[in-house]
Amino acid sequence: MPNLKWRPILTIPYLFMFLLSTTSNSFLIVLIISQRALHSPMFVLIGLVAAVDLFWPIFFVPHMLLNLLFDWNQISLSGCLIQLFCIYIVGTFQSTVLLWMSLDRYFAICKPLSYHKYMQMPNFLKYIIVPVIRNVILITTVVSLAGKLHYCMKNEIEHCFCEHMAVVQLACGDISINNIIGLLTTFLVPTTDFVLITVSYVIIFSSVIKSGKSHTKAVNTCVTHIIIISVSLIFVLMAFFTMYILFPSCFNPIIYGLRIKEIREQFLKFINHGKILPRKV
């Protein structure tokens, strides 16, 4: 733990990133909702990514800031399990949304004539329901098993929020089932989604190369998605999990704004119409 006199200073970068994440993602969501030109499936999915990036830090950053400022570092077991469930369910949903985005690009580039057929809500729901049910069942199982353990060891974890393995290691009983389910969840959700995403983009780029046709706009969107995925994976590999959640939440909307022409155009249109800047009297 950092020296107590330095802890309040640490709130500054975290508070800045939290505010940046909240404002940038909120604005991106409002922009997509308010601009009719952005009501296509691709931008709806980008809006879902922004929603994930908006809500994910909310589940732990405020408590962490209070901890740094006032040494408020206590949480009940039920509160810890609720926080664990919220963080993990939103995290798995982010992985699944990225998978949907790769599916959207696959239909747009590899099956353009049937794109609207596949992306109609009744058809697309087929691809949505299964992974969402998978995520809910696995995360509910992980948290339920953790809640049934008897905790009798030390009550401190080396994390700024409730992380599954750190929590179950405080139990005094056998946690082998918890470890197995935890690893199984990791394999069936983010790992499986990443493999399917990789396969999708390999097929997409292979199709573009073989066809010899120009799909500059669609490929540019794919590159943007790959950048988002890469940013997330880089911070997954970082030991400081707090920064992993906050950094992508801060910079994902900026990356979309810089890389996607339609979002840039609608942003300028939004400003020019006086919806942000006050009118001159």
TIBA-626275 format. One record per residue (C-alpha): residue in three letters; residue number from 1; z, y, x. Coordinates in steps of 0.25 Angstrom, whole numbers, plus 2048, in hexadecimal, padded with zeros to 3 digits. Example, Ala and Ser with C-alpha at 12.3 -4.5 7.8 and 13.67 -1.06 7.14 Angstrom:
+------+-----+-----+-----+-----+
: rest :  nr :   w :   v :   u :
+------+-----+-----+-----+-----+
:  ALA :   1 : 81F : 7EE : 831 :
:  SER :   2 : 81D : 7FC : 837 :
+------+-----+-----+-----+-----+
This chain:
+------+-----+-----+-----+-----+
: rest :  nr :   w :   v :   u :
+------+-----+-----+-----+-----+
:  MET :   1 : 800 : 800 : 800 :
:  PRO :   2 : 7FD : 80E : 805 :
:  ASN :   3 : 808 : 817 : 809 :
:  LEU :   4 : 80E : 81E : 7FD :
:  LYS :   5 : 80C : 82C : 801 :
:  TRP :   6 : 7FD : 829 : 803 :
:  ARG :   7 : 7FB : 821 : 7F5 :
:  PRO :   8 : 7F9 : 82E : 7ED :
:  ILE :   9 : 7EE : 832 : 7F6 :
:  LEU :  10 : 7E7 : 825 : 7F3 :
:  THR :  11 : 7E6 : 829 : 7E5 :
:  ILE :  12 : 7DC : 834 : 7E8 :
:  PRO :  13 : 7D0 : 82B : 7EC :
:  TYR :  14 : 7D3 : 821 : 7E1 :
:  LEU :  15 : 7D4 : 82B : 7D6 :
:  PHE :  16 : 7C7 : 832 : 7DB :
:  MET :  17 : 7C0 : 824 : 7DA :
:  PHE :  18 : 7C6 : 821 : 7CC :
:  LEU :  19 : 7C2 : 82F : 7C7 :
:  LEU :  20 : 7B4 : 82E : 7CD :
:  SER :  21 : 7B3 : 820 : 7C7 :
:  THR :  22 : 7B8 : 824 : 7B9 :
:  THR :  23 : 7AF : 831 : 7B8 :
:  SER :  24 : 7A2 : 82B : 7BE :
:  ASN :  25 : 7A2 : 81E : 7B6 :
:  SER :  26 : 7A6 : 826 : 7A9 :
:  PHE :  27 : 79B : 830 : 7AB :
:  LEU :  28 : 791 : 824 : 7AD :
:  ILE :  29 : 795 : 81D : 7A1 :
:  VAL :  30 : 794 : 82A : 799 :
:  LEU :  31 : 786 : 82D : 79F :
:  ILE :  32 : 781 : 81F : 79B :
:  ILE :  33 : 787 : 820 : 78D :
:  SER :  34 : 782 : 82E : 78A :
:  GLN :  35 : 774 : 82D : 790 :
:  ARG :  36 : 76A : 825 : 787 :
:  ALA :  37 : 761 : 823 : 793 :
:  LEU :  38 : 76C : 81B : 799 :
:  HIS :  39 : 76E : 811 : 78D :
:  SER :  40 : 766 : 806 : 794 :
:  PRO :  41 : 76D : 7F8 : 797 :
:  MET :  42 : 76D : 7FC : 7A6 :
:  PHE :  43 : 775 : 809 : 7A4 :
:  VAL :  44 : 77E : 802 : 79A :
:  LEU :  45 : 782 : 7F8 : 7A5 :
:  ILE :  46 : 784 : 804 : 7AF :
:  GLY :  47 : 78D : 80A : 7A5 :
:  LEU :  48 : 795 : 7FD : 7A4 :
:  VAL :  49 : 797 : 7FD : 7B3 :
:  ALA :  50 : 79C : 80B : 7B2 :
:  ALA :  51 : 7A6 : 807 : 7A7 :
:  VAL :  52 : 7AB : 7FC : 7B0 :
:  ASP :  53 : 7AC : 806 : 7BC :
:  LEU :  54 : 7B3 : 810 : 7B3 :
:  PHE :  55 : 7BE : 806 : 7AD :
:  TRP :  56 : 7C0 : 7FD : 7B9 :
:  PRO :  57 : 7C8 : 807 : 7C2 :
:  ILE :  58 : 7D0 : 80C : 7B5 :
:  PHE :  59 : 7D8 : 7FF : 7B5 :
:  PHE :  60 : 7DF : 801 : 7C2 :
:  VAL :  61 : 7DC : 80E : 7C9 :
:  PRO :  62 : 7E6 : 817 : 7C0 :
:  HIS :  63 : 7F1 : 80D : 7C3 :
:  MET :  64 : 7ED : 80D : 7D2 :
:  LEU :  65 : 7EE : 81C : 7D3 :
:  LEU :  66 : 7FB : 81C : 7CC :
:  ASN :  67 : 800 : 812 : 7D6 :
:  LEU :  68 : 7FB : 81B : 7E2 :
:  LEU :  69 : 801 : 828 : 7DC :
:  PHE :  70 : 80E : 823 : 7D6 :
:  ASP :  71 : 810 : 815 : 7DC :
:  TRP :  72 : 80E : 80F : 7CE :
:  ASN :  73 : 80A : 801 : 7D3 :
:  GLN :  74 : 810 : 7F8 : 7C8 :
:  ILE :  75 : 809 : 7F1 : 7BD :
:  SER :  76 : 80D : 7E6 : 7B3 :
:  LEU :  77 : 808 : 7D8 : 7B3 :
:  SER :  78 : 801 : 7DA : 7A6 :
:  GLY :  79 : 7FB : 7E8 : 7AB :
:  CYS :  80 : 7F6 : 7E1 : 7B7 :
:  LEU :  81 : 7EF : 7D6 : 7B0 :
:  ILE :  82 : 7E9 : 7E0 : 7A6 :
:  GLN :  83 : 7E4 : 7E8 : 7B2 :
:  LEU :  84 : 7DF : 7DC : 7B9 :
:  PHE :  85 : 7D7 : 7D8 : 7AC :
:  CYS :  86 : 7D1 : 7E6 : 7AB :
:  ILE :  87 : 7CD : 7E7 : 7B9 :
:  TYR :  88 : 7C7 : 7D9 : 7BA :
:  ILE :  89 : 7C0 : 7DA : 7AC :
:  VAL :  90 : 7B9 : 7E7 : 7B0 :
:  GLY :  91 : 7B6 : 7E2 : 7BE :
:  THR :  92 : 7AF : 7D6 : 7B8 :
:  PHE :  93 : 7A7 : 7DE : 7AE :
:  GLN :  94 : 7A2 : 7E7 : 7B9 :
:  SER :  95 : 79C : 7DA : 7C0 :
:  THR :  96 : 796 : 7D6 : 7B3 :
:  VAL :  97 : 790 : 7E3 : 7B0 :
:  LEU :  98 : 789 : 7E3 : 7BE :
:  LEU :  99 : 784 : 7D5 : 7BA :
:  TRP : 100 : 77E : 7DB : 7AD :
:  MET : 101 : 778 : 7E6 : 7B4 :
:  SER : 102 : 770 : 7DD : 7BD :
:  LEU : 103 : 76C : 7D5 : 7B1 :
:  ASP : 104 : 767 : 7E2 : 7AB :
:  ARG : 105 : 75F : 7E5 : 7B7 :
:  TYR : 106 : 759 : 7D6 : 7B8 :
:  PHE : 107 : 754 : 7D8 : 7A9 :
:  ALA : 108 : 74E : 7E6 : 7AC :
:  ILE : 109 : 747 : 7E2 : 7B9 :
:  CYS : 110 : 744 : 7D3 : 7B7 :
:  LYS : 111 : 742 : 7D2 : 7A8 :
:  PRO : 112 : 73E : 7E1 : 7A4 :
:  LEU : 113 : 736 : 7DD : 798 :
:  SER : 114 : 742 : 7D6 : 792 :
:  TYR : 115 : 74C : 7E0 : 797 :
:  HIS : 116 : 750 : 7E6 : 78A :
:  LYS : 117 : 750 : 7D8 : 783 :
:  TYR : 118 : 75A : 7D3 : 78D :
:  MET : 119 : 762 : 7E0 : 78D :
:  GLN : 120 : 764 : 7E1 : 77E :
:  MET : 121 : 773 : 7E0 : 77B :
:  PRO : 122 : 772 : 7D3 : 774 :
:  ASN : 123 : 76B : 7CC : 77F :
:  PHE : 124 : 773 : 7D3 : 78A :
:  LEU : 125 : 780 : 7D0 : 784 :
:  LYS : 126 : 77D : 7C1 : 788 :
:  TYR : 127 : 77E : 7C5 : 796 :
:  ILE : 128 : 78B : 7CE : 794 :
:  ILE : 129 : 794 : 7C5 : 78C :
:  VAL : 130 : 795 : 7B9 : 795 :
:  PRO : 131 : 799 : 7C1 : 7A2 :
:  VAL : 132 : 7A3 : 7CA : 79A :
:  ILE : 133 : 7A9 : 7BD : 793 :
:  ARG : 134 : 7AA : 7B7 : 7A1 :
:  ASN : 135 : 7B1 : 7C3 : 7A7 :
:  VAL : 136 : 7BB : 7C4 : 79C :
:  ILE : 137 : 7BF : 7B5 : 79C :
:  LEU : 138 : 7C0 : 7B5 : 7AB :
:  ILE : 139 : 7C8 : 7C2 : 7AD :
:  THR : 140 : 7D1 : 7BE : 7A1 :
:  THR : 141 : 7D4 : 7B1 : 7A7 :
:  VAL : 142 : 7D7 : 7B7 : 7B5 :
:  VAL : 143 : 7E1 : 7C1 : 7AF :
:  SER : 144 : 7E7 : 7B7 : 7A5 :
:  LEU : 145 : 7EA : 7AD : 7B0 :
:  ALA : 146 : 7F0 : 7B8 : 7B9 :
:  GLY : 147 : 7F9 : 7BC : 7AD :
:  LYS : 148 : 7FE : 7AE : 7AB :
:  LEU : 149 : 804 : 7AD : 7B9 :
:  HIS : 150 : 812 : 7AF : 7BD :
:  TYR : 151 : 814 : 7BA : 7C7 :
:  CYS : 152 : 821 : 7B9 : 7CF :
:  MET : 153 : 81D : 7BE : 7DD :
:  LYS : 154 : 81C : 7CC : 7E2 :
:  ASN : 155 : 816 : 7D6 : 7D8 :
:  GLU : 156 : 80D : 7DE : 7E1 :
:  ILE : 157 : 7FE : 7DD : 7E4 :
:  GLU : 158 : 7F6 : 7E3 : 7EF :
:  HIS : 159 : 7EC : 7EA : 7E5 :
:  CYS : 160 : 7EC : 7F7 : 7DD :
:  PHE : 161 : 7E9 : 7EF : 7D0 :
:  CYS : 162 : 7EB : 7E1 : 7CB :
:  GLU : 163 : 7E1 : 7D8 : 7D2 :
:  HIS : 164 : 7E1 : 7C9 : 7CD :
:  MET : 165 : 7E3 : 7C2 : 7DA :
:  ALA : 166 : 7EE : 7CC : 7DF :
:  VAL : 167 : 7F5 : 7CA : 7D1 :
:  VAL : 168 : 7F5 : 7BB : 7D0 :
:  GLN : 169 : 7FA : 7BA : 7DF :
:  LEU : 170 : 807 : 7BF : 7DA :
:  ALA : 171 : 809 : 7B3 : 7D1 :
:  CYS : 172 : 813 : 7A8 : 7D5 :
:  GLY : 173 : 80B : 79D : 7CF :
:  ASP : 174 : 7FE : 796 : 7D2 :
:  ILE : 175 : 7F3 : 7A0 : 7D1 :
:  SER : 176 : 7E7 : 796 : 7D5 :
:  ILE : 177 : 7E1 : 797 : 7C7 :
:  ASN : 178 : 7E2 : 7A6 : 7C8 :
:  ASN : 179 : 7DB : 7A6 : 7D5 :
:  ILE : 180 : 7D0 : 79C : 7D0 :
:  ILE : 181 : 7CD : 7A4 : 7C3 :
:  GLY : 182 : 7CD : 7B1 : 7CB :
:  LEU : 183 : 7C3 : 7AB : 7D5 :
:  LEU : 184 : 7BB : 7A5 : 7CA :
:  THR : 185 : 7BA : 7B3 : 7C3 :
:  THR : 186 : 7B5 : 7B9 : 7D0 :
:  PHE : 187 : 7AA : 7AF : 7D1 :
:  LEU : 188 : 7A6 : 7AF : 7C2 :
:  VAL : 189 : 7A6 : 7BE : 7C0 :
:  PRO : 190 : 7A3 : 7C7 : 7CC :
:  THR : 191 : 79D : 7BC : 7D5 :
:  THR : 192 : 794 : 7B6 : 7CA :
:  ASP : 193 : 790 : 7C4 : 7C5 :
:  PHE : 194 : 78C : 7C9 : 7D3 :
:  VAL : 195 : 784 : 7BC : 7D6 :
:  LEU : 196 : 77C : 7BE : 7C9 :
:  ILE : 197 : 77A : 7CD : 7CC :
:  THR : 198 : 775 : 7C9 : 7DA :
:  VAL : 199 : 76B : 7BF : 7D4 :
:  SER : 200 : 767 : 7C9 : 7C9 :
:  TYR : 201 : 763 : 7D4 : 7D4 :
:  VAL : 202 : 75C : 7C9 : 7DD :
:  ILE : 203 : 754 : 7C5 : 7D1 :
:  ILE : 204 : 751 : 7D4 : 7CE :
:  PHE : 205 : 74D : 7D8 : 7DC :
:  SER : 206 : 745 : 7CB : 7DD :
:  SER : 207 : 73D : 7CE : 7D0 :
:  VAL : 208 : 73A : 7DC : 7D5 :
:  ILE : 209 : 735 : 7D8 : 7E2 :
:  LYS : 210 : 72C : 7CD : 7DC :
:  SER : 211 : 726 : 7D6 : 7D1 :
:  GLY : 212 : 722 : 7E1 : 7DB :
:  LYS : 213 : 725 : 7EB : 7CF :
:  SER : 214 : 72C : 7F7 : 7D1 :
:  HIS : 215 : 73A : 7F7 : 7CA :
:  THR : 216 : 740 : 802 : 7D2 :
:  LYS : 217 : 749 : 808 : 7C7 :
:  ALA : 218 : 74E : 7FA : 7C3 :
:  VAL : 219 : 750 : 7F6 : 7D1 :
:  ASN : 220 : 757 : 803 : 7D4 :
:  THR : 221 : 761 : 800 : 7C9 :
:  CYS : 222 : 763 : 7F2 : 7CF :
:  VAL : 223 : 766 : 7F8 : 7DD :
:  THR : 224 : 771 : 801 : 7D6 :
:  HIS : 225 : 777 : 7F5 : 7CF :
:  ILE : 226 : 778 : 7EE : 7DD :
:  ILE : 227 : 77E : 7FA : 7E3 :
:  ILE : 228 : 789 : 7FA : 7D8 :
:  ILE : 229 : 78B : 7EB : 7DA :
:  SER : 230 : 78C : 7ED : 7EA :
:  VAL : 231 : 796 : 7F9 : 7E9 :
:  SER : 232 : 79F : 7F0 : 7E0 :
:  LEU : 233 : 79E : 7E4 : 7E9 :
:  ILE : 234 : 7A1 : 7EC : 7F6 :
:  PHE : 235 : 7AE : 7F1 : 7F0 :
:  VAL : 236 : 7B1 : 7E3 : 7EA :
:  LEU : 237 : 7B1 : 7DF : 7F9 :
:  MET : 238 : 7BB : 7EA : 7FD :
:  ALA : 239 : 7C9 : 7E6 : 7FD :
:  PHE : 240 : 7CE : 7F2 : 7F6 :
:  PHE : 241 : 7CB : 7EE : 7E8 :
:  THR : 242 : 7CF : 7FC : 7E2 :
:  MET : 243 : 7C4 : 803 : 7E9 :
:  TYR : 244 : 7BA : 7F8 : 7E5 :
:  ILE : 245 : 7BD : 7FB : 7D6 :
:  LEU : 246 : 7BD : 80A : 7D8 :
:  PHE : 247 : 7B1 : 80C : 7E2 :
:  PRO : 248 : 7A6 : 805 : 7D9 :
:  SER : 249 : 7AC : 80C : 7CD :
:  CYS : 250 : 7AA : 81A : 7D4 :
:  PHE : 251 : 79C : 818 : 7D9 :
:  ASN : 252 : 795 : 80F : 7D0 :
:  PRO : 253 : 791 : 81A : 7C6 :
:  ILE : 254 : 78D : 823 : 7D2 :
:  ILE : 255 : 784 : 818 : 7D7 :
:  TYR : 256 : 77E : 816 : 7C9 :
:  GLY : 257 : 77C : 825 : 7C8 :
:  LEU : 258 : 775 : 826 : 7D5 :
:  ARG : 259 : 76C : 81A : 7D4 :
:  ILE : 260 : 767 : 81A : 7C6 :
:  LYS : 261 : 75E : 824 : 7C2 :
:  GLU : 262 : 760 : 824 : 7B3 :
:  ILE : 263 : 76F : 827 : 7B5 :
:  ARG : 264 : 76C : 832 : 7BE :
:  GLU : 265 : 762 : 838 : 7B4 :
:  GLN : 266 : 76C : 837 : 7A8 :
:  PHE : 267 : 777 : 83D : 7B1 :
:  LEU : 268 : 76F : 849 : 7B4 :
:  LYS : 269 : 76B : 84A : 7A5 :
:  PHE : 270 : 779 : 848 : 7A1 :
:  ILE : 271 : 77D : 854 : 7AA :
:  ASN : 272 : 771 : 85D : 7A6 :
:  HIS : 273 : 774 : 85C : 797 :
:  GLY : 274 : 781 : 862 : 79A :
:  LYS : 275 : 78A : 856 : 796 :
:  ILE : 276 : 792 : 857 : 7A3 :
:  LEU : 277 : 791 : 866 : 7A7 :
:  PRO : 278 : 796 : 870 : 79E :
:  ARG : 279 : 78D : 87A : 798 :
:  LYS : 280 : 78C : 888 : 79C :
:  VAL : 281 : 791 : 892 : 792 :
+------+-----+-----+-----+-----+
